[in-house]
Amino acid sequence: MATQNQIRAQIKEEYVKCALDPVYFMKEYCYIQHPVRGKIKFDLYDFQAKTLTDFKNHDYNVILKARQLGLSTLSAGYSLWLMTFHHDKNILVIATKQEVAKNLVTKVRVMHKALPPWLKQQCVEDNKLSLRYNNGSQIKAISSTGEAGRSEALSLLIIDEAAFIKNIDEIWAAAQQTLATGGKCIALSTPNGMGNWFHKTWSDAETGANGFNFIKLHWTVHPNRGQTWRDEQNSLLGPDMAAQECDCDFITSGQSVIPGAILKEYQDNFVKKPIEKRYDNAMWIWSQPVLNKRYILSADVARGDGADYSAFHILDLETLEQVAEYKSKEGTTRFAGILMSVATEYNDALMVVENNNVGWAVLQILIDRDYRNLFWMKKDLRYVDVNRQYTNKFKNENKQMVPGFTTSLKSRPLIIEKLAHFIREKELKINSIRLIEELFVFIFNNGKPEALRGYNDDLVMSMAIGLWIRETALRLHDENMRMTRETMQKIGGNAGVYTVEETEDYGWKMHVGDKKESLTWLIGKE
């Protein structure tokens, strides 16, 4: 039978082992609440043990993970180890909602209660949102507000489902100052599209541009999961959501207006370097103008001193190939001059300028300079006039016509859907990586298609406008011209119109279709 001294020595030895190695501590003494099996020992898988070691060895960790790999539980166990064996550790948990953050704190509390007495620290505060020890260490959960983490002297910041927190940039900016004195960060999430803070942090970590250690945990790292499990996820979640939750792929995840897989295909197979650059690299050219070809120039105008850019595209109307593109922060006067010059060079391209806000300043310059092929539109947007677009002369009978295109609540979803259709069907040939990059971060935000916060959609919207006009105004114009030609041909052949026939009734009968109709009622003979 072991003596008291032997027991004390054994406890001391175990305590030292636990203090030195969080993997040993969790494997031997931490219990978790399993949804089916109840309270069980946390028997770490190999990938979990390796991840836990990374938590200890690296200050900043970003984890791109599949669903249900126990990473939140692992973070909870690491937090418990940090609090148990260190004094005055301040741990903050932020998630999409306070309830989600509270769940991680609950896991810490469950593990704490199951510890043997010689490992368990004395609690001075224990509630649903926080756990505090008498050694000064604590963990607490808060909601993801812009002020989260501000004025906190943090030892460890845990950001759970970081890709889904809307104001994560503000939270990180506030918390980073408090981490700069030696704190740590664990940011973990499944992917949620490209361009957000989590994606940028992961991408920079891969290239070594920041101090984060990156950990990728694909669904295949779990030893008990095979292809059958993955196929079941497709059935349970649907292919798109299953790809987001399981495959650790930024491109196939998220709420982008254009599916990321299609954009990746464009990027790999269509995008190419321009043959010429102008205006301090703002304008990229892939094809010089060809005689007798028809082009359309569609432009989105910005002030030139804000966050947005002035942008335009030139499309070959027949092939729908992007032949040139411009994006820069340019003043309206100079931008109008560039538009005039480039459109003239491209065979007097049909010029469509968005007339919202500062677009009017550009349009007025183009009208004053009498650009011959400026697009005009019905003011109430009920229809596109198919003849008016070829002249700038504002006649009295056309006072309801306005120059340019108006992007409104009515027209915006229409032009974006037209853009999405052309890209999905691969009818539009995109040469520009700048446009592809904007499309990757052009997302549905509460059902509204717009650029992800912190990004621009100037190239996207100017392309959408051009495609819409090409498919509506120009198609209607061509149809109008065709019908005019056919009508003139029929008049020349006396077919399909009233034809006069000399008869005994002094010629007051005419063919109307297949029948003859007496017109004597016109002179009161009936």
C-alpha positions as CSV (number, residue, x, y, z in Angstrom):
1,M,0.0,0.0,0.0
2,A,1.4,3.4,-1.1
3,T,2.3,5.8,1.7
4,Q,1.2,9.4,1.9
5,N,4.6,10.5,0.7
6,Q,4.4,8.2,-2.3
7,I,0.9,9.5,-3.1
8,R,2.1,13.1,-2.8
9,A,5.1,12.4,-5.0
10,Q,2.9,10.7,-7.6
11,I,0.4,13.6,-7.6
12,K,3.3,16.0,-7.9
13,E,4.7,14.1,-10.9
14,E,1.3,14.0,-12.6
15,Y,0.8,17.7,-11.9
16,V,4.1,18.5,-13.5
17,K,3.3,16.3,-16.6
18,C,0.0,18.1,-17.0
19,A,1.5,21.5,-16.6
20,L,4.1,20.9,-19.2
21,D,1.9,19.2,-21.8
22,P,-1.7,20.1,-22.6
23,V,-2.0,16.9,-24.7
24,Y,-1.2,14.7,-21.7
25,F,-3.5,16.8,-19.5
26,M,-6.5,16.5,-21.8
27,K,-6.0,12.8,-22.6
28,E,-5.7,11.8,-19.0
29,Y,-8.0,14.1,-17.0
30,C,-10.4,16.0,-19.3
31,Y,-14.0,14.7,-19.8
32,I,-16.5,16.0,-22.4
33,Q,-20.2,15.7,-22.8
34,H,-20.9,13.4,-25.8
35,P,-24.3,13.8,-27.4
36,V,-24.9,10.1,-27.4
37,R,-22.5,8.4,-25.0
38,G,-22.8,11.0,-22.2
39,K,-19.8,12.1,-20.2
40,I,-16.6,10.4,-21.6
41,K,-12.9,11.0,-21.4
42,F,-11.5,13.2,-24.2
43,D,-9.5,10.7,-26.1
44,L,-7.7,12.9,-28.6
45,Y,-7.3,11.8,-32.2
46,D,-3.9,12.4,-33.7
47,F,-4.9,15.5,-35.6
48,Q,-6.4,17.0,-32.4
49,A,-3.2,16.3,-30.5
50,K,-1.1,17.9,-33.2
51,T,-3.4,20.9,-33.3
52,L,-3.3,21.3,-29.5
53,T,0.5,21.3,-29.7
54,D,0.4,24.0,-32.3
55,F,-1.8,26.1,-29.9
56,K,0.9,25.9,-27.3
57,N,3.8,26.5,-29.7
58,H,2.4,29.4,-31.8
59,D,0.9,32.7,-30.6
60,Y,-1.4,33.1,-33.5
61,N,-3.2,30.2,-35.1
62,V,-5.8,30.3,-37.9
63,I,-7.7,27.0,-38.5
64,L,-9.6,26.2,-41.7
65,K,-11.7,23.2,-40.7
66,A,-14.5,20.9,-41.7
67,R,-17.5,20.6,-39.5
68,Q,-17.7,18.4,-36.4
69,L,-14.0,17.8,-35.8
70,G,-14.2,18.9,-32.1
71,L,-12.1,22.0,-32.6
72,S,-14.3,24.1,-30.3
73,T,-14.0,21.5,-27.6
74,L,-10.3,21.4,-28.2
75,S,-10.1,25.1,-27.8
76,A,-12.1,24.8,-24.6
77,G,-9.6,22.2,-23.2
78,Y,-6.6,24.4,-24.1
79,S,-8.3,27.3,-22.3
80,L,-8.8,25.2,-19.2
81,W,-5.1,24.1,-19.3
82,L,-4.0,27.7,-19.6
83,M,-6.2,28.8,-16.7
84,T,-5.3,25.9,-14.4
85,F,-1.5,26.1,-14.7
86,H,-1.0,29.8,-15.2
87,H,-1.8,32.9,-13.1
88,D,-3.8,35.9,-14.4
89,K,-4.7,34.5,-17.8
90,N,-7.6,36.5,-19.4
91,I,-9.3,34.5,-22.1
92,L,-12.1,36.0,-24.3
93,V,-14.4,34.0,-26.6
94,I,-16.1,35.7,-29.5
95,A,-18.5,34.0,-31.8
96,T,-21.3,34.9,-34.2
97,K,-23.7,35.2,-31.3
98,Q,-23.2,35.3,-27.5
99,E,-25.1,32.0,-27.2
100,V,-22.5,30.3,-29.4
101,A,-19.6,31.8,-27.4
102,K,-21.4,30.7,-24.2
103,N,-21.3,27.1,-25.4
104,L,-17.5,27.1,-25.5
105,V,-17.4,28.4,-21.9
106,T,-19.9,25.7,-20.9
107,K,-17.5,23.1,-22.3
108,V,-14.7,24.6,-20.1
109,R,-17.0,24.4,-17.0
110,V,-17.9,20.8,-17.7
111,M,-14.2,19.8,-18.0
112,H,-13.4,21.8,-14.8
113,K,-16.0,20.0,-12.7
114,A,-14.7,16.6,-13.8
115,L,-11.1,17.3,-12.8
116,P,-9.6,15.5,-9.7
117,P,-9.5,17.7,-6.6
118,W,-5.7,18.1,-6.8
119,L,-5.9,19.6,-10.3
120,K,-9.0,21.7,-9.8
121,Q,-8.5,25.4,-9.1
122,Q,-10.9,27.1,-6.7
123,C,-13.6,29.1,-8.4
124,V,-14.5,32.6,-7.4
125,E,-17.0,33.1,-10.2
126,D,-18.9,30.4,-12.2
127,N,-21.9,31.2,-14.4
128,K,-23.1,30.6,-17.9
129,L,-20.9,33.3,-19.5
130,S,-17.7,33.2,-17.4
131,L,-15.5,31.1,-15.2
132,R,-12.9,32.8,-12.9
133,Y,-10.3,31.2,-10.6
134,N,-8.8,32.5,-7.5
135,N,-5.4,32.5,-9.3
136,G,-6.6,35.4,-11.3
137,S,-7.3,33.4,-14.5
138,Q,-10.7,33.7,-16.2
139,I,-12.6,32.9,-19.4
140,K,-15.7,34.8,-20.6
141,A,-18.0,34.9,-23.6
142,I,-19.2,38.0,-25.3
143,S,-21.2,38.9,-28.4
144,S,-19.5,40.0,-31.6
145,T,-20.0,43.7,-31.4
146,G,-17.6,46.3,-32.8
147,E,-16.4,47.0,-29.2
148,A,-15.7,43.4,-28.4
149,G,-12.2,43.0,-27.0
150,R,-11.6,46.7,-26.7
151,S,-9.8,47.8,-23.5
152,E,-9.3,44.1,-22.5
153,A,-5.8,42.9,-21.5
154,L,-6.1,39.6,-23.3
155,S,-3.9,36.5,-22.9
156,L,-5.9,34.5,-25.4
157,L,-8.6,35.5,-27.9
158,I,-10.7,32.7,-29.4
159,I,-12.7,33.6,-32.5
160,D,-15.2,30.8,-33.2
161,E,-16.7,30.6,-36.8
162,A,-14.6,33.7,-37.7
163,A,-15.7,33.7,-41.3
164,F,-19.3,34.3,-40.4
165,I,-18.8,37.3,-38.0
166,K,-19.9,40.3,-39.9
167,N,-17.9,43.0,-38.2
168,I,-14.8,40.9,-37.5
169,D,-12.5,43.5,-39.0
170,E,-13.5,46.0,-36.3
171,I,-13.2,43.4,-33.6
172,W,-9.8,42.4,-34.8
173,A,-8.6,46.0,-35.0
174,A,-9.8,46.6,-31.4
175,A,-8.4,43.3,-30.0
176,Q,-5.1,43.3,-31.7
177,Q,-3.8,46.2,-29.7
178,T,-4.4,44.3,-26.5
179,L,-2.8,41.1,-27.9
180,A,0.3,43.0,-29.0
181,T,1.8,42.7,-25.4
182,G,2.1,39.0,-25.7
183,G,-1.4,37.6,-26.1
184,K,-2.4,34.7,-28.3
185,C,-5.2,34.2,-30.8
186,I,-7.1,31.1,-32.1
187,A,-9.3,31.9,-35.1
188,L,-11.2,28.9,-36.3
189,S,-13.9,28.5,-38.9
190,T,-15.4,26.6,-41.9
191,P,-14.9,28.7,-45.0
192,N,-17.5,31.3,-46.1
193,G,-16.5,32.6,-49.4
194,M,-13.5,34.8,-50.4
195,G,-12.4,38.3,-49.4
196,N,-13.6,38.3,-45.8
197,W,-11.2,38.7,-42.8
198,F,-10.9,35.0,-42.3
199,H,-10.0,34.3,-45.9
200,K,-7.5,37.2,-46.1
201,T,-5.9,36.0,-42.8
202,W,-5.6,32.5,-44.0
203,S,-4.2,33.6,-47.4
204,D,-1.7,35.8,-45.8
205,A,-0.7,33.0,-43.4
206,E,-0.1,30.7,-46.4
207,T,2.3,33.2,-48.0
208,G,4.0,34.2,-44.7
209,A,2.7,37.7,-44.8
210,N,1.4,37.7,-41.2
211,G,2.4,36.0,-38.0
212,F,-0.3,33.3,-38.1
213,N,0.3,29.6,-38.1
214,F,-2.2,28.0,-40.5
215,I,-3.8,24.6,-39.9
216,K,-6.1,23.0,-42.5
217,L,-8.3,20.2,-41.3
218,H,-10.2,18.5,-44.2
219,W,-13.0,16.1,-43.4
220,T,-10.7,13.2,-44.2
221,V,-8.5,13.8,-41.1
222,H,-11.1,12.2,-39.0
223,P,-10.2,8.5,-38.8
224,N,-13.9,7.4,-38.6
225,R,-15.1,9.1,-41.7
226,G,-15.0,7.8,-45.3
227,Q,-16.6,8.5,-48.6
228,T,-19.9,7.1,-47.3
229,W,-20.1,9.7,-44.6
230,R,-19.2,12.5,-47.1
231,D,-22.0,11.3,-49.5
232,E,-24.5,11.4,-46.6
233,Q,-23.6,15.0,-46.0
234,N,-24.6,15.8,-49.6
235,S,-28.0,14.2,-48.9
236,L,-28.4,16.0,-45.5
237,L,-27.1,19.4,-46.4
238,G,-27.2,19.6,-50.1
239,P,-24.1,19.7,-52.3
240,D,-23.3,23.4,-51.9
241,M,-23.6,23.5,-48.1
242,A,-21.9,20.1,-47.8
243,A,-18.9,21.5,-49.8
244,Q,-18.8,24.5,-47.5
245,E,-19.0,22.5,-44.3
246,C,-16.7,19.6,-45.3
247,D,-14.2,20.4,-48.0
248,C,-12.3,23.4,-46.6
249,D,-12.6,25.2,-50.0
250,F,-13.1,28.9,-50.0
251,I,-14.1,29.0,-53.7
252,T,-17.1,26.6,-53.4
253,S,-18.2,28.2,-50.1
254,G,-20.0,31.4,-49.3
255,Q,-22.9,33.4,-50.9
256,S,-21.2,34.7,-54.0
257,V,-23.6,35.8,-56.8
258,I,-21.6,33.8,-59.3
259,P,-20.6,30.3,-58.1
260,G,-17.0,30.3,-57.2
261,A,-16.3,27.1,-59.2
262,I,-17.3,28.9,-62.4
263,L,-15.2,31.9,-61.6
264,K,-12.2,29.6,-60.9
265,E,-12.8,28.1,-64.3
266,Y,-12.7,31.5,-65.9
267,Q,-9.6,32.4,-64.0
268,D,-7.8,29.2,-65.1
269,N,-8.9,29.1,-68.7
270,F,-9.9,32.6,-70.0
271,V,-8.1,35.3,-68.1
272,K,-5.0,36.6,-69.9
273,K,-2.6,39.4,-69.7
274,P,-3.4,42.6,-71.6
275,I,-1.4,43.4,-74.8
276,E,-1.3,47.1,-73.8
277,K,-1.8,49.3,-70.8
278,R,-2.6,53.0,-70.8
279,Y,-3.3,55.9,-68.4
280,D,-0.9,54.8,-65.7
281,N,-1.9,51.1,-66.0
282,A,-5.6,52.0,-65.4
283,M,-6.7,50.8,-68.8
284,W,-6.0,47.3,-70.0
285,I,-6.4,46.4,-73.7
286,W,-6.7,42.9,-75.1
287,S,-7.8,43.7,-78.6
288,Q,-7.3,46.8,-80.8
289,P,-10.4,48.1,-82.7
290,V,-11.2,46.3,-85.9
291,L,-12.7,48.3,-88.9
292,N,-16.5,47.9,-89.2
293,K,-16.9,46.0,-85.9
294,R,-19.5,47.3,-83.5
295,Y,-18.5,47.9,-79.8
296,I,-20.3,49.0,-76.7
297,L,-18.6,51.0,-73.9
298,S,-20.4,50.8,-70.5
299,A,-19.2,53.1,-67.7
300,D,-19.7,53.5,-63.9
301,V,-18.7,56.9,-62.6
302,A,-17.2,57.8,-59.2
303,R,-16.2,61.1,-57.7
304,G,-12.5,60.3,-57.9
305,D,-11.8,61.2,-54.2
306,G,-13.7,58.4,-52.4
307,A,-13.5,54.7,-51.9
308,D,-15.1,53.8,-55.3
309,Y,-13.5,53.8,-58.7
310,S,-14.6,55.0,-62.1
311,A,-14.7,52.1,-64.4
312,F,-15.6,51.0,-67.9
313,H,-15.6,48.0,-70.3
314,I,-15.5,47.8,-74.0
315,L,-17.3,44.7,-75.4
316,D,-17.3,43.3,-78.9
317,L,-21.1,43.4,-79.6
318,E,-21.0,40.3,-81.8
319,T,-18.7,37.9,-79.9
320,L,-19.2,39.3,-76.4
321,E,-15.5,39.4,-75.8
322,Q,-14.1,41.9,-73.3
323,V,-11.6,43.9,-75.5
324,A,-10.7,46.7,-73.0
325,E,-11.2,47.7,-69.4
326,Y,-10.5,50.8,-67.2
327,K,-10.5,51.2,-63.4
328,S,-9.1,54.2,-61.6
329,K,-9.9,57.0,-59.2
330,E,-10.3,59.8,-61.7
331,G,-12.0,63.2,-61.7
332,T,-15.1,63.5,-63.7
333,T,-13.7,65.9,-66.3
334,R,-10.7,63.8,-67.1
335,F,-12.8,60.6,-67.1
336,A,-15.2,62.1,-69.6
337,G,-12.2,63.0,-71.8
338,I,-10.9,59.4,-71.6
339,L,-14.4,58.0,-72.4
340,M,-14.7,60.3,-75.4
341,S,-11.2,59.4,-76.8
342,V,-11.5,55.6,-76.3
343,A,-15.1,55.3,-77.5
344,T,-14.2,57.3,-80.7
345,E,-11.2,55.0,-81.2
346,Y,-13.4,52.0,-81.0
347,N,-15.5,52.9,-84.1
348,D,-17.7,55.4,-82.2
349,A,-18.7,52.7,-79.8
350,L,-22.2,53.0,-78.3
351,M,-21.5,54.7,-75.0
352,V,-23.6,53.8,-72.0
353,V,-22.9,55.9,-68.8
354,E,-24.6,55.3,-65.5
355,N,-26.4,58.6,-64.8
356,N,-26.6,58.2,-61.0
357,N,-25.1,61.0,-58.9
358,V,-21.8,62.2,-60.4
359,G,-22.5,60.4,-63.7
360,W,-24.5,63.5,-64.8
361,A,-21.3,65.6,-64.7
362,V,-19.6,63.2,-67.1
363,L,-22.7,63.0,-69.3
364,Q,-23.0,66.7,-69.6
365,I,-19.4,67.0,-70.9
366,L,-20.1,64.3,-73.4
367,I,-23.3,66.1,-74.6
368,D,-21.5,69.4,-74.8
369,R,-18.8,67.8,-76.9
370,D,-21.5,66.2,-79.1
371,Y,-20.5,62.6,-78.9
372,R,-22.4,61.1,-81.7
373,N,-23.3,57.7,-80.2
374,L,-24.4,58.3,-76.6
375,F,-27.1,56.1,-75.2
376,W,-30.4,57.7,-74.1
377,M,-33.2,56.1,-72.2
378,K,-36.9,56.7,-71.3
379,K,-37.0,58.6,-68.1
380,D,-39.6,56.4,-66.4
381,L,-37.6,53.3,-67.4
382,R,-40.7,51.6,-68.8
383,Y,-38.9,50.8,-72.0
384,V,-35.7,51.4,-73.9
385,D,-36.1,53.6,-77.0
386,V,-34.3,51.9,-79.8
387,N,-33.8,54.9,-82.1
388,R,-32.9,57.6,-79.6
389,Q,-29.5,56.1,-78.8
390,Y,-27.9,57.4,-81.9
391,T,-28.2,61.1,-81.5
392,N,-27.8,63.7,-78.8
393,K,-30.3,66.2,-80.2
394,F,-32.9,66.7,-77.5
395,K,-36.1,67.5,-79.4
396,N,-39.2,68.9,-77.9
397,E,-41.2,65.7,-78.5
398,N,-38.6,63.7,-76.6
399,K,-38.5,65.6,-73.4
400,Q,-39.0,62.3,-71.4
401,M,-35.7,61.0,-72.7
402,V,-32.6,61.2,-70.5
403,P,-28.9,60.4,-71.4
404,G,-27.3,57.4,-69.8
405,F,-28.6,54.4,-67.8
406,T,-30.3,54.6,-64.4
407,T,-29.5,51.9,-61.9
408,S,-32.5,51.8,-59.7
409,L,-34.3,49.3,-57.4
410,K,-36.2,48.2,-60.4
411,S,-33.3,47.8,-62.9
412,R,-30.5,46.7,-60.6
413,P,-31.6,43.1,-60.1
414,L,-32.4,42.8,-63.8
415,I,-28.9,43.8,-64.9
416,I,-27.2,41.6,-62.3
417,E,-29.2,38.6,-63.3
418,K,-28.3,39.3,-66.9
419,L,-24.6,39.3,-66.0
420,A,-25.0,36.1,-63.9
421,H,-26.7,34.4,-66.8
422,F,-24.0,35.2,-69.4
423,I,-21.3,34.1,-67.0
424,R,-23.0,30.9,-66.0
425,E,-23.6,30.0,-69.6
426,K,-20.0,31.1,-70.4
427,E,-21.3,33.3,-73.2
428,L,-19.2,36.2,-72.0
429,K,-15.5,36.1,-72.6
430,I,-13.8,37.7,-69.6
431,N,-10.1,38.5,-70.0
432,S,-9.5,40.5,-66.9
433,I,-8.3,39.2,-63.6
434,R,-9.5,42.4,-62.0
435,L,-13.1,41.7,-62.9
436,I,-12.8,38.1,-61.7
437,E,-11.4,39.2,-58.4
438,E,-14.4,41.6,-57.9
439,L,-16.8,38.8,-58.8
440,F,-15.3,36.6,-56.1
441,V,-16.4,39.1,-53.5
442,F,-19.7,40.1,-55.1
443,I,-22.0,38.4,-52.7
444,F,-25.6,38.2,-51.5
445,N,-25.9,40.3,-48.3
446,N,-29.3,39.6,-46.8
447,G,-30.6,38.8,-50.3
448,K,-29.1,42.0,-51.9
449,P,-26.2,41.4,-54.4
450,E,-23.3,43.8,-53.5
451,A,-19.6,43.9,-52.9
452,L,-18.3,42.4,-49.6
453,R,-17.6,45.1,-47.1
454,G,-14.3,46.7,-47.8
455,Y,-14.4,45.9,-51.5
456,N,-15.7,47.5,-54.7
457,D,-18.1,46.4,-57.4
458,D,-17.4,49.1,-60.0
459,L,-16.2,46.7,-62.7
460,V,-19.0,44.3,-62.0
461,M,-21.8,46.9,-62.3
462,S,-20.3,48.5,-65.4
463,M,-20.2,45.1,-67.1
464,A,-23.7,44.3,-66.0
465,I,-25.0,47.6,-67.5
466,G,-23.2,46.9,-70.8
467,L,-24.6,43.4,-71.1
468,W,-28.1,44.5,-70.3
469,I,-28.1,47.2,-73.0
470,R,-26.6,44.8,-75.4
471,E,-29.3,42.3,-74.8
472,T,-32.2,44.7,-74.7
473,A,-31.7,48.0,-76.5
474,L,-29.5,46.8,-79.3
475,R,-31.5,43.6,-79.8
476,L,-34.7,45.7,-80.0
477,H,-33.0,48.1,-82.4
478,D,-31.9,45.3,-84.7
479,E,-35.4,43.8,-84.6
480,N,-36.9,47.3,-85.3
481,M,-34.6,47.7,-88.3
482,R,-35.4,44.2,-89.6
483,M,-39.2,44.9,-89.4
484,T,-38.7,48.2,-91.2
485,R,-36.8,46.6,-94.0
486,E,-39.5,43.9,-94.4
487,T,-42.3,46.5,-94.4
488,M,-40.5,48.5,-97.1
489,Q,-40.1,45.3,-99.2
490,K,-43.8,44.5,-98.8
491,I,-44.8,48.0,-99.8
492,G,-42.6,47.7,-102.9
493,G,-44.3,44.4,-103.8
494,N,-47.8,45.5,-102.9
495,A,-48.1,42.6,-100.5
496,G,-49.8,42.8,-97.1
497,V,-51.1,46.4,-97.5
498,Y,-54.2,48.0,-99.0
499,T,-54.1,47.7,-102.8
500,V,-56.4,49.6,-105.0
501,E,-58.4,47.8,-107.7
502,E,-60.3,49.5,-110.5
503,T,-63.8,48.1,-110.6
504,E,-67.3,49.1,-111.7
505,D,-67.7,50.7,-108.4
506,Y,-65.2,53.4,-109.3
507,G,-62.4,51.7,-107.5
508,W,-63.9,52.0,-104.0
509,K,-62.9,48.4,-103.1
510,M,-59.6,47.3,-101.7
511,H,-58.0,44.1,-100.6
512,V,-58.0,43.7,-96.9
513,G,-56.1,40.5,-96.3
514,D,-57.8,37.8,-98.4
515,K,-61.1,39.7,-98.8
516,K,-62.3,42.7,-100.6
517,E,-63.9,45.5,-98.6
518,S,-66.0,48.3,-99.9
519,L,-64.9,51.7,-98.7
520,T,-67.8,53.7,-100.1
521,W,-68.9,54.4,-96.5
522,L,-66.0,56.9,-96.4
523,I,-68.0,59.2,-98.9
524,G,-71.5,58.4,-97.6
525,K,-72.6,56.1,-100.3
526,E,-73.9,53.4,-97.8
